[in-house]
Amino acid sequence: MAIENKTILPFYQALIENSRDVVTLLDENGIVQFQSPSVKVLFGYEPDDLVGSFILDKVHVEDQDRAKEILAQILGGNEPPPFIVRYQHINGSWRFVEVIAHFLDQTLSGVMLNSRDVTEFEETSRARRLADASFEAAFNASSAMNSISIVETGEFFSVNDGWEQALGWSREEAIGKTAEELNIWGGVESRAEVIAEFQKSGELRGRRVELTTKSGNKCIVLLDATYLYLPVGTRLYLSALDITEQEQTEEMLRQSQRLDAIGHLTGGIAHDFNNLLTVIMGHAELAIMDPQCTDQVTESLAAIERVSVTGANLIQQLLSFSRKQSLSPSSTRLSEHLEAMRPLLKTTIAKDIELKINCVRDKWYCLIDTHQLDNAILNITINARDAMPEGGTLEFIVDDRILSETEALKHDLDAGDYLSLQIKDTGIGMSALSTKHAFDPFYTTKQDLGGSGLGLSMVFGFITQSGGRVFIEPSSIGTTISLLLPRALAPTIDPVLLSKTERQRRNKTVLLVEDNVDVRMLVAKQLESLGYQVTEVGTAAEAEALVNPNFDLLVCDLMLPGNRKGPEVGNKFRQRQPDLAVLYISGYQQGILTPEETQSSSVSFIQKPFSKRDFAAKIDELFQNISGRAP
């Protein structure tokens, strides 16, 4: 039943007509019975145009179902709290409207709606909620270490996944605790410096800070900090980017650049030094063979020879830091090799360290580059020495070992026969972290002693390249480093060829091309003592100017005066004489030769300094490689 205007008292009518809120009277079916004039101001409609219309006609379709439920509740005698719906303005736009609804008594039998436009407030609230949601999403999704803490107490209010993963504490462990309680700063001084800097300007940008994780490890971060002014109070927002790996990489690059510079700088010096060692070691070796040499002189010459070998090994190690080493493996019995190294090892360790070489079983040979093996053993020996400042025992244990499928799989090797070399010390041992990173390039615990962190990484690379494995075995006392090397066949020597060696060498002619006068004189003497007929020249031009250039062997230095190289001379002679044996000598590493220059079986290389025995063996090997010829 329609409500007549005369039933509305003049006082209330004046109040409704002058109200800024929109007052609407509905019947039980939701049909508008009265509309206050303010609807014209807020929504542009004439009041009489809305009377008789269904109230939900102007309500947004997405809000209609909810509005119907609320209308049913009101008619059922329940008054809902204020609610918001979208109501269409006469210009077609949608406005957010807050509605307070009341059920009228039996006299009027209907519903009164008191509505006000809250579009601006609702849009602001929605924008704020969206901003809050966006901040929360960005806060949680970021890989940076984000945290929010209460300024007054310092307690963590919130932390994200990046913070948990980087520092190790869970949200449950962190929230309600302070950074000091978790020892994140690692020290009062560090925190005080950061806070003092932050308080000056109220924010931080890119401050380098060292933090401590739950496990006690250190991580380096770039820290940003600012205040968040929230209705609940002021909060401190911290965001940190972990740059630990980046700084380690940069340090590795700096180390690499320094080592590369050292390699370039020392390359020429090492070459000259190897020439000097060649002369010293070679003449000492020749003098020892003199039957008129007294025991006292022989002992002194042997000492000179040993020190020369030590110097050569150190130079080789220095050059290995900056150049990739080419391997020249040969069948080697580990026990014999270690015994030969005993004098060098004893001079490397301290006098209060006992050296033991223990061969459990030693039937087999391994295929290994003995020069690089010397370097690897020296590296491990030096580390063991430094780990025993008060003395101890260094023991080398050689054993034959058969790896089962299970054991081989553990070390990523094929099952079969291997040589085992264990190097044990009774030193201070290694931490779990040091054991984990021991073979990483540039990792070192001896920064104060100038450690480069390359020693064990070079050992790892060399042994792996040789088909073996190296690993550190846990031990209650000291450190044990184990090397596994694949078994090789024992070297075979033809006794018939050996019996003919001395006689056949006398019929061989050698052209020696070496610009260093002292080295040339020594090498010539070594060749002559082996029975070869030697022609000596100092330059490539002199060699190429020879009238009768037919020789059985060319021994040529790699680097010659006039910017000439040994392979140029070797190639020219081999063009005229394809069956010529060529042996290059140099104080540089073998890597200076290209694979093409050494692909022939009758071309080889030996690095200075070398012993007469090794020199003779290399020449004999060359001649044996030439089809149909014997040394």
C-alpha positions as CSV (number, residue, x, y, z in Angstrom):
1,M,0.0,0.0,0.0
2,A,1.4,3.4,-1.0
3,I,2.4,5.8,1.7
4,E,0.7,9.2,1.5
5,N,2.9,12.3,2.0
6,K,0.3,13.7,4.4
7,T,1.3,11.0,6.9
8,I,4.8,12.4,7.2
9,L,5.1,15.1,9.7
10,P,6.3,18.5,8.5
11,F,9.3,18.5,10.9
12,Y,10.5,15.1,9.6
13,Q,9.8,16.1,6.1
14,A,12.0,19.2,6.4
15,L,14.7,17.1,8.0
16,I,14.7,14.5,5.2
17,E,14.5,17.0,2.4
18,N,17.5,19.0,3.7
19,S,19.6,15.9,4.5
20,R,22.8,15.3,2.5
21,D,22.1,11.5,2.8
22,V,19.6,9.9,0.4
23,V,16.5,8.6,2.2
24,T,14.5,5.9,0.4
25,L,11.3,4.2,1.4
26,L,10.6,0.7,-0.1
27,D,7.6,-1.5,0.1
28,E,7.8,-5.2,0.8
29,N,8.5,-5.9,-2.8
30,G,11.5,-3.5,-3.1
31,I,9.5,-0.9,-5.0
32,V,10.5,2.7,-4.3
33,Q,7.7,4.6,-2.5
34,F,9.6,7.7,-1.6
35,Q,12.9,9.3,-2.7
36,S,14.4,12.3,-0.9
37,P,15.6,15.3,-3.0
38,S,19.3,14.6,-2.2
39,V,19.2,11.9,-4.8
40,K,19.3,14.6,-7.4
41,V,22.6,16.0,-5.9
42,L,24.4,12.7,-5.5
43,F,23.2,10.7,-8.4
44,G,21.5,13.1,-10.8
45,Y,18.0,11.6,-10.8
46,E,14.8,13.5,-10.2
47,P,13.1,11.9,-7.1
48,D,9.8,11.4,-8.7
49,D,11.5,9.5,-11.6
50,L,12.6,6.8,-9.2
51,V,9.3,6.4,-7.3
52,G,7.6,3.2,-8.5
53,S,10.9,1.6,-9.8
54,F,12.5,-1.5,-8.5
55,I,15.4,-0.5,-6.1
56,L,17.8,-3.1,-7.6
57,D,17.4,-1.8,-11.1
58,K,20.2,0.8,-10.5
59,V,22.4,-1.6,-8.4
60,H,25.4,-3.2,-10.1
61,V,24.6,-6.7,-11.4
62,E,27.5,-8.2,-9.4
63,D,26.1,-6.7,-6.2
64,Q,22.4,-7.6,-6.8
65,D,22.4,-11.1,-5.3
66,R,24.0,-9.8,-2.1
67,A,21.5,-6.9,-2.0
68,K,18.5,-9.3,-2.4
69,E,19.8,-11.5,0.5
70,I,20.1,-8.3,2.7
71,L,16.6,-7.2,1.7
72,A,15.2,-10.6,2.7
73,Q,17.0,-10.4,6.0
74,I,15.5,-7.0,6.8
75,L,11.9,-8.1,5.8
76,G,12.5,-11.1,8.1
77,G,13.1,-8.8,11.0
78,N,16.9,-8.8,11.1
79,E,18.8,-5.6,10.8
80,P,22.2,-6.1,9.0
81,P,25.2,-3.9,9.6
82,P,25.9,-1.1,7.1
83,F,26.8,-2.5,3.7
84,I,28.3,-1.1,0.4
85,V,26.9,-1.6,-3.1
86,R,27.6,0.0,-6.4
87,Y,24.8,2.3,-7.6
88,Q,24.6,3.7,-11.1
89,H,24.8,7.5,-11.6
90,I,22.6,9.1,-14.2
91,N,25.7,9.7,-16.3
92,G,26.3,5.9,-16.4
93,S,29.2,5.8,-13.9
94,W,29.1,3.6,-10.9
95,R,29.3,5.0,-7.4
96,F,30.1,3.2,-4.1
97,V,27.1,3.7,-1.7
98,E,27.1,2.9,2.0
99,V,23.6,1.8,3.0
100,I,22.0,1.6,6.4
101,A,18.6,-0.3,6.3
102,H,15.8,-0.4,8.8
103,F,12.5,-2.4,8.8
104,L,9.5,-0.1,9.3
105,D,6.8,-0.9,11.8
106,Q,3.5,-2.4,11.1
107,T,2.0,1.1,10.4
108,L,4.2,1.8,7.4
109,S,5.0,-1.9,6.5
110,G,8.2,-1.4,4.4
111,V,11.9,-0.6,4.5
112,M,13.8,2.6,4.9
113,L,17.2,3.0,3.3
114,N,19.7,5.7,4.4
115,S,22.4,5.9,1.7
116,R,25.5,8.1,1.3
117,D,28.1,8.3,-1.5
118,V,31.4,6.8,-0.2
119,T,33.1,6.4,-3.6
120,E,36.1,8.5,-2.8
121,F,36.6,6.8,0.5
122,E,36.1,3.3,-0.9
123,E,38.4,3.9,-3.9
124,T,41.0,5.3,-1.5
125,S,40.6,2.2,0.8
126,R,40.8,-0.1,-2.2
127,A,43.9,1.6,-3.4
128,R,45.4,1.3,0.0
129,R,44.5,-2.4,0.3
130,L,45.9,-3.0,-3.2
131,A,49.1,-1.1,-2.3
132,D,49.3,-3.2,0.9
133,A,48.7,-6.4,-1.0
134,S,51.3,-5.4,-3.6
135,F,53.8,-4.5,-1.0
136,E,53.2,-7.8,0.8
137,A,53.5,-9.7,-2.4
138,A,56.8,-7.9,-3.4
139,F,58.1,-8.3,0.2
140,N,57.5,-12.0,0.3
141,A,58.4,-12.8,-3.4
142,S,61.7,-10.9,-3.4
143,S,64.9,-12.9,-3.4
144,A,66.4,-10.2,-1.2
145,M,66.6,-10.5,2.6
146,N,63.6,-8.4,3.7
147,S,62.6,-7.8,7.3
148,I,60.3,-5.4,9.2
149,S,61.0,-4.8,12.9
150,I,59.4,-2.7,15.7
151,V,61.5,0.5,16.2
152,E,60.9,0.8,19.9
153,T,62.0,-2.8,20.8
154,G,64.0,-4.0,17.8
155,E,61.9,-7.2,17.6
156,F,61.2,-8.7,14.2
157,F,57.6,-8.1,13.0
158,S,58.0,-9.9,9.7
159,V,60.6,-11.6,7.5
160,N,60.4,-13.0,4.0
161,D,61.5,-16.3,2.4
162,G,64.8,-14.7,1.1
163,W,65.7,-13.7,4.7
164,E,64.9,-17.3,6.0
165,Q,67.0,-19.0,3.2
166,A,70.0,-16.6,3.6
167,L,70.2,-16.5,7.3
168,G,68.9,-19.9,8.3
169,W,66.2,-19.0,10.9
170,S,62.5,-19.7,10.3
171,R,59.9,-17.1,10.6
172,E,58.7,-18.7,13.8
173,E,62.2,-18.5,15.3
174,A,62.8,-14.9,14.2
175,I,59.5,-13.1,14.8
176,G,59.5,-11.6,18.3
177,K,63.3,-11.8,18.6
178,T,65.8,-9.1,18.0
179,A,68.9,-9.1,15.8
180,E,71.1,-9.0,18.8
181,E,69.4,-12.1,20.3
182,L,70.0,-14.0,17.1
183,N,73.5,-12.6,16.9
184,I,72.9,-11.6,13.2
185,W,75.3,-8.6,13.5
186,G,78.1,-10.7,14.8
187,G,79.2,-7.9,17.1
188,V,78.0,-4.8,18.9
189,E,80.4,-2.6,17.0
190,S,79.1,-3.5,13.6
191,R,75.5,-2.8,14.6
192,A,76.4,0.5,16.3
193,E,78.2,1.8,13.1
194,V,75.2,1.0,10.9
195,I,72.7,2.5,13.4
196,A,74.7,5.7,13.7
197,E,74.9,6.1,9.9
198,F,71.2,5.3,9.6
199,Q,70.1,7.9,12.3
200,K,72.0,10.7,10.5
201,S,69.6,10.7,7.5
202,G,66.8,8.2,8.4
203,E,67.8,5.8,5.6
204,L,70.6,3.7,4.2
205,R,71.4,2.8,0.6
206,G,73.8,0.1,-0.4
207,R,75.7,-0.1,2.9
208,R,78.2,-3.0,2.9
209,V,77.6,-5.1,6.0
210,E,78.8,-8.5,7.2
211,L,76.1,-10.6,8.8
212,T,76.2,-13.9,10.7
213,T,73.9,-16.8,9.7
214,K,72.4,-19.4,12.1
215,S,75.1,-21.9,11.3
216,G,77.8,-19.3,12.1
217,N,78.9,-18.6,8.6
218,K,79.5,-15.0,7.4
219,C,77.7,-13.4,4.5
220,I,78.3,-10.0,2.9
221,V,75.3,-7.9,2.0
222,L,74.4,-4.5,0.6
223,L,71.9,-3.1,3.1
224,D,69.0,-0.7,2.4
225,A,67.0,0.7,5.4
226,T,64.1,3.1,5.8
227,Y,61.2,3.8,8.2
228,L,57.6,2.7,7.5
229,Y,55.0,5.1,9.1
230,L,52.0,2.9,9.7
231,P,48.8,3.4,11.7
232,V,50.0,0.9,14.2
233,G,53.3,2.8,14.7
234,T,56.7,3.3,13.0
235,R,58.4,0.2,11.7
236,L,62.0,-0.3,10.4
237,Y,62.2,-1.8,7.0
238,L,65.5,-3.6,6.0
239,S,66.3,-5.1,2.6
240,A,69.7,-6.8,2.0
241,L,71.2,-8.2,-1.1
242,D,73.7,-11.1,-0.6
243,I,76.9,-10.3,-2.5
244,T,79.1,-13.0,-0.9
245,E,79.5,-15.0,-4.1
246,Q,80.0,-11.9,-6.1
247,E,82.8,-10.7,-3.9
248,Q,84.4,-14.1,-3.9
249,T,84.2,-14.2,-7.7
250,E,85.8,-10.7,-7.9
251,E,88.5,-11.8,-5.5
252,M,89.1,-14.9,-7.6
253,L,89.4,-12.7,-10.7
254,R,91.9,-10.4,-9.0
255,Q,93.9,-13.4,-7.9
256,S,93.8,-14.8,-11.4
257,Q,94.9,-11.5,-12.9
258,R,97.7,-11.3,-10.4
259,L,98.8,-14.8,-11.1
260,D,98.6,-14.2,-14.9
261,A,100.8,-11.1,-14.5
262,I,103.2,-13.1,-12.4
263,G,103.2,-15.8,-15.1
264,H,104.0,-13.4,-17.9
265,L,106.6,-11.6,-15.8
266,T,108.4,-14.7,-14.6
267,G,108.1,-16.7,-17.8
268,G,111.3,-15.3,-19.3
269,I,113.1,-15.3,-16.0
270,A,112.1,-18.9,-15.4
271,H,113.4,-19.8,-18.9
272,D,116.8,-18.3,-18.1
273,F,116.9,-19.8,-14.7
274,N,116.2,-23.3,-16.2
275,N,119.2,-22.7,-18.5
276,L,121.4,-22.0,-15.5
277,L,120.1,-25.1,-13.7
278,T,120.7,-27.2,-16.8
279,V,124.4,-26.1,-16.8
280,I,124.8,-26.6,-13.0
281,M,123.0,-29.9,-12.8
282,G,124.5,-31.3,-16.0
283,H,128.1,-30.5,-15.1
284,A,127.6,-31.8,-11.6
285,E,126.3,-35.0,-13.1
286,L,129.2,-35.3,-15.6
287,A,131.8,-34.5,-12.8
288,I,130.4,-37.2,-10.6
289,M,131.0,-39.8,-13.3
290,D,134.7,-38.9,-13.4
291,P,136.6,-41.8,-11.7
292,Q,139.2,-39.4,-10.3
293,C,136.6,-37.6,-8.3
294,T,137.1,-38.0,-4.6
295,D,134.4,-39.0,-2.2
296,Q,134.2,-35.6,-0.6
297,V,133.9,-33.9,-4.0
298,T,131.3,-36.4,-5.1
299,E,129.2,-35.7,-2.0
300,S,129.3,-32.0,-2.7
301,L,128.4,-32.5,-6.4
302,A,125.5,-34.8,-5.4
303,A,124.3,-32.0,-3.1
304,I,124.5,-29.5,-6.0
305,E,122.6,-31.9,-8.2
306,R,119.8,-32.4,-5.6
307,V,119.4,-28.6,-5.1
308,S,119.2,-28.1,-8.8
309,V,116.4,-30.6,-9.1
310,T,114.6,-28.8,-6.2
311,G,115.0,-25.5,-8.0
312,A,113.7,-27.0,-11.3
313,N,110.6,-28.4,-9.6
314,L,109.9,-25.0,-8.0
315,I,110.2,-23.2,-11.3
316,Q,107.9,-25.8,-12.9
317,Q,105.4,-25.2,-10.2
318,L,105.6,-21.4,-10.6
319,L,105.0,-21.7,-14.4
320,S,102.1,-24.1,-13.8
321,F,100.1,-21.4,-12.1
322,S,99.7,-19.5,-15.3
323,R,99.9,-22.1,-18.1
324,K,98.0,-25.3,-18.8
325,Q,100.3,-28.2,-18.3
326,S,100.7,-30.8,-21.0
327,L,101.2,-34.3,-19.5
328,S,103.9,-36.7,-20.4
329,P,102.9,-39.9,-18.6
330,S,105.1,-42.9,-18.2
331,S,104.9,-46.2,-16.3
332,T,106.1,-45.5,-12.8
333,R,106.6,-47.6,-9.7
334,L,105.3,-45.3,-6.9
335,S,107.6,-46.7,-4.1
336,E,110.7,-46.2,-6.2
337,H,109.7,-42.7,-7.1
338,L,109.0,-41.8,-3.5
339,E,112.4,-43.2,-2.4
340,A,114.0,-41.1,-5.1
341,M,112.1,-38.0,-3.7
342,R,113.1,-38.7,-0.1
343,P,116.0,-36.2,0.0
344,L,113.8,-33.5,-1.5
345,L,111.0,-34.3,0.9
346,K,113.3,-34.1,3.9
347,T,114.6,-30.7,2.9
348,T,110.9,-29.5,2.4
349,I,109.6,-30.5,5.9
350,A,110.9,-29.3,9.2
351,K,113.6,-31.1,11.1
352,D,111.2,-32.0,13.9
353,I,108.9,-33.9,11.4
354,E,109.5,-37.6,10.9
355,L,109.2,-38.8,7.3
356,K,108.0,-42.4,6.7
357,I,107.6,-44.1,3.4
358,N,105.6,-47.3,3.9
359,C,104.9,-49.8,1.0
360,V,102.1,-52.2,2.0
361,R,102.0,-53.8,-1.5
362,D,103.9,-52.5,-4.5
363,K,103.6,-55.0,-7.3
364,W,102.0,-52.6,-9.9
365,Y,102.9,-49.6,-11.9
366,C,100.8,-46.5,-12.6
367,L,100.8,-44.3,-15.7
368,I,101.7,-40.8,-14.5
369,D,103.6,-37.6,-15.4
370,T,106.4,-37.9,-12.8
371,H,107.2,-34.1,-13.0
372,Q,103.6,-33.2,-12.2
373,L,103.4,-36.0,-9.6
374,D,106.5,-34.4,-7.9
375,N,104.6,-31.0,-7.8
376,A,101.5,-32.6,-6.4
377,I,103.4,-34.5,-3.6
378,L,105.3,-31.3,-2.8
379,N,102.1,-29.3,-2.5
380,I,100.6,-31.8,-0.1
381,T,103.9,-32.0,1.8
382,I,104.1,-28.3,2.3
383,N,100.5,-28.2,3.6
384,A,101.3,-31.0,6.0
385,R,104.4,-29.2,7.2
386,D,102.4,-26.0,7.9
387,A,99.8,-28.1,9.8
388,M,102.6,-29.4,12.2
389,P,104.3,-26.3,13.6
390,E,105.4,-28.2,16.6
391,G,106.5,-31.3,14.7
392,G,104.9,-34.6,14.0
393,T,104.9,-37.5,11.5
394,L,104.4,-37.4,7.7
395,E,103.8,-40.8,6.3
396,F,103.4,-42.0,2.7
397,I,101.6,-45.3,2.3
398,V,101.7,-47.1,-1.1
399,D,99.3,-50.0,-1.7
400,D,97.8,-51.9,-4.6
401,R,94.0,-51.6,-4.5
402,I,91.2,-53.4,-6.4
403,L,88.0,-51.2,-6.6
404,S,84.7,-53.1,-6.6
405,E,81.7,-51.7,-8.6
406,T,80.3,-50.1,-5.5
407,E,83.6,-48.5,-4.5
408,A,84.3,-47.3,-8.1
409,L,80.9,-45.8,-8.3
410,K,81.5,-43.8,-5.1
411,H,84.6,-42.2,-6.7
412,D,83.1,-42.0,-10.2
413,L,85.7,-44.4,-11.6
414,D,85.7,-47.7,-13.5
415,A,86.0,-50.8,-11.3
416,G,89.5,-52.5,-11.5
417,D,93.1,-52.1,-10.4
418,Y,94.5,-49.0,-9.0
419,L,97.5,-47.7,-7.1
420,S,96.7,-46.1,-3.8
421,L,98.9,-43.4,-2.3
422,Q,97.9,-42.1,1.2
423,I,99.7,-39.0,2.6
424,K,99.0,-38.8,6.4
425,D,100.1,-36.1,8.8
426,T,99.6,-35.7,12.5
427,G,98.9,-32.0,12.3
428,I,96.0,-29.8,13.5
429,G,93.5,-31.3,11.0
430,M,90.9,-29.7,8.8
431,S,87.5,-28.2,9.7
432,A,84.4,-29.4,7.9
433,L,84.3,-26.2,5.9
434,S,88.0,-26.5,4.9
435,T,87.5,-30.1,3.9
436,K,84.5,-29.2,1.8
437,H,86.3,-26.4,-0.1
438,A,89.8,-27.8,-0.1
439,F,90.0,-28.4,-3.8
440,D,88.2,-25.2,-4.8
441,P,90.4,-22.8,-6.8
442,F,91.6,-19.9,-4.7
443,Y,90.3,-21.3,-1.5
444,T,93.0,-21.0,1.2
445,T,93.2,-20.9,5.0
446,K,96.7,-19.4,4.8
447,Q,96.0,-15.9,3.7
448,D,98.4,-14.5,6.3
449,L,101.1,-16.7,4.9
450,G,100.5,-15.6,1.3
451,G,98.6,-18.7,0.3
452,S,97.1,-18.5,-3.2
453,G,94.6,-21.4,-2.8
454,L,95.9,-23.0,-6.0
455,G,98.0,-25.9,-4.6
456,L,95.3,-28.5,-3.9
457,S,93.2,-27.4,-6.9
458,M,96.2,-28.0,-9.1
459,V,96.6,-31.5,-7.5
460,F,92.9,-32.2,-8.1
461,G,93.1,-31.1,-11.7
462,F,96.3,-33.1,-12.5
463,I,95.2,-36.3,-10.8
464,T,91.7,-36.1,-12.5
465,Q,93.4,-35.4,-15.8
466,S,95.5,-38.5,-15.3
467,G,92.4,-40.7,-14.8
468,G,92.6,-40.9,-11.1
469,R,90.9,-39.3,-8.1
470,V,92.1,-37.4,-5.0
471,F,90.0,-36.9,-1.8
472,I,90.4,-36.1,1.8
473,E,89.6,-38.9,4.3
474,P,88.1,-37.9,7.7
475,S,90.5,-38.6,10.5
476,S,90.5,-38.1,14.3
477,I,94.1,-37.1,14.1
478,G,95.7,-34.9,11.5
479,T,94.7,-35.1,7.8
480,T,94.9,-37.9,5.3
481,I,94.9,-37.1,1.6
482,S,94.4,-40.1,-0.7
483,L,95.3,-40.5,-4.3
484,L,93.9,-43.3,-6.6
485,L,95.8,-43.8,-9.8
486,P,94.9,-46.3,-12.5
487,R,97.2,-49.3,-12.9
488,A,99.5,-49.4,-15.9
489,L,101.6,-52.1,-17.6
490,A,105.2,-52.4,-16.5
491,P,107.6,-50.8,-19.0
492,T,109.1,-53.3,-21.4
493,I,112.7,-53.0,-22.5
494,D,114.1,-55.1,-25.4
495,P,117.4,-56.5,-24.0
496,V,118.7,-57.1,-27.6
497,L,118.2,-53.4,-28.4
498,L,119.9,-52.4,-25.1
499,S,122.9,-54.6,-25.9
500,K,123.3,-52.8,-29.2
501,T,122.8,-49.3,-27.8
502,E,126.5,-48.3,-27.1
503,R,127.7,-49.6,-30.5
504,Q,124.9,-48.1,-32.5
505,R,125.1,-44.7,-30.9
506,R,128.7,-44.3,-32.2
507,N,127.3,-44.3,-35.7
508,K,124.7,-41.6,-35.1
509,T,125.2,-38.0,-35.9
510,V,123.5,-35.1,-34.1
511,L,123.0,-31.5,-35.0
512,L,122.8,-29.4,-31.8
513,V,121.2,-25.9,-32.2
514,E,121.4,-23.9,-28.9
515,D,122.1,-20.2,-28.6
516,N,123.2,-20.3,-24.9
517,V,127.0,-21.1,-25.0
518,D,127.1,-22.8,-21.6
519,V,124.0,-24.9,-22.3
520,R,125.3,-25.8,-25.7
521,M,128.7,-26.9,-24.3
522,L,127.0,-29.1,-21.6
523,V,124.5,-30.8,-24.0
524,A,127.3,-31.5,-26.5
525,K,129.3,-33.2,-23.7
526,Q,126.4,-35.2,-22.7
527,L,125.7,-36.3,-26.3
528,E,129.4,-37.2,-26.8
529,S,129.6,-39.1,-23.6
530,L,126.6,-41.2,-24.9
531,G,128.6,-42.0,-28.1
532,Y,127.0,-39.5,-30.5
533,Q,129.0,-37.4,-33.1
534,V,127.9,-33.8,-32.5
535,T,127.9,-30.7,-34.7
536,E,127.2,-27.5,-32.7
537,V,125.6,-24.3,-34.0
538,G,124.1,-21.3,-32.1
539,T,121.5,-20.0,-34.5
540,A,118.9,-21.1,-37.0
541,A,120.8,-19.4,-39.8
542,E,124.0,-21.3,-39.0
543,A,122.1,-24.6,-39.1
544,E,120.4,-23.8,-42.4
545,A,123.8,-22.8,-43.9
546,L,125.4,-26.2,-43.3
547,V,126.8,-27.7,-46.5
548,N,125.9,-31.3,-45.7
549,P,122.8,-31.2,-43.4
550,N,122.2,-34.9,-43.2
551,F,121.9,-36.0,-39.5
552,D,120.3,-38.8,-37.6
553,L,119.1,-36.5,-34.8
554,L,118.3,-32.8,-34.5
555,V,118.5,-31.4,-30.9
556,C,117.1,-27.8,-31.1
557,D,116.2,-25.2,-28.6
558,L,112.6,-23.9,-29.0
559,M,113.5,-20.2,-28.9
560,L,116.4,-19.0,-31.0
561,P,117.9,-15.6,-31.8
562,G,116.4,-13.5,-34.6
563,N,112.8,-14.3,-33.4
564,R,113.2,-17.8,-34.9
565,K,111.6,-20.9,-33.4
566,G,112.9,-24.4,-33.2
567,P,109.9,-25.9,-35.1
568,E,110.8,-23.7,-38.1
569,V,114.3,-25.3,-38.2
570,G,112.9,-28.8,-37.5
571,N,110.3,-28.5,-40.3
572,K,112.9,-27.4,-42.9
573,F,115.3,-30.2,-42.0
574,R,112.4,-32.8,-42.1
575,Q,111.3,-31.6,-45.5
576,R,114.7,-32.7,-46.9
577,Q,115.1,-35.7,-44.5
578,P,111.6,-37.1,-43.5
579,D,113.1,-39.8,-41.3
580,L,115.0,-37.3,-39.1
581,A,114.5,-37.6,-35.4
582,V,113.9,-34.2,-33.7
583,L,114.1,-33.5,-30.0
584,Y,113.2,-29.9,-28.8
585,I,114.7,-28.6,-25.6
586,S,113.5,-25.6,-23.7
587,G,113.3,-23.9,-20.3
588,Y,109.6,-23.2,-21.1
589,Q,106.8,-25.7,-20.6
590,Q,105.9,-28.1,-23.3
591,G,102.6,-26.2,-23.9
592,I,104.6,-23.8,-26.1
593,L,104.5,-26.4,-28.8
594,T,101.3,-26.9,-30.8
595,P,99.9,-30.4,-31.3
596,E,100.7,-30.3,-35.0
597,E,104.4,-29.7,-34.1
598,T,104.6,-32.9,-32.0
599,Q,102.1,-35.2,-33.8
600,S,104.9,-37.2,-35.4
601,S,106.3,-40.2,-33.4
602,S,109.8,-39.0,-34.3
603,V,109.4,-35.6,-32.7
604,S,109.6,-35.1,-29.0
605,F,110.3,-32.6,-26.2
606,I,112.3,-32.5,-23.0
607,Q,112.2,-29.6,-20.6
608,K,115.3,-28.0,-19.1
609,P,116.9,-28.8,-16.8
610,F,117.2,-32.6,-17.5
611,S,119.5,-35.3,-16.3
612,K,121.8,-37.2,-18.6
613,R,119.8,-40.4,-17.9
614,D,116.5,-38.8,-18.9
615,F,118.1,-37.1,-21.9
616,A,119.4,-40.5,-23.1
617,A,116.1,-42.2,-22.5
618,K,114.2,-39.6,-24.5
619,I,116.6,-40.0,-27.5
620,D,116.4,-43.8,-27.3
621,E,112.6,-43.6,-27.3
622,L,112.7,-41.3,-30.3
623,F,114.8,-43.8,-32.4
624,Q,112.6,-46.7,-31.3
625,N,109.5,-44.9,-32.5
626,I,111.0,-44.6,-36.0
627,S,109.9,-47.6,-38.0
628,G,112.8,-50.0,-38.8
629,R,115.3,-48.2,-36.7
630,A,116.9,-49.0,-33.4
631,P,118.9,-46.6,-31.2
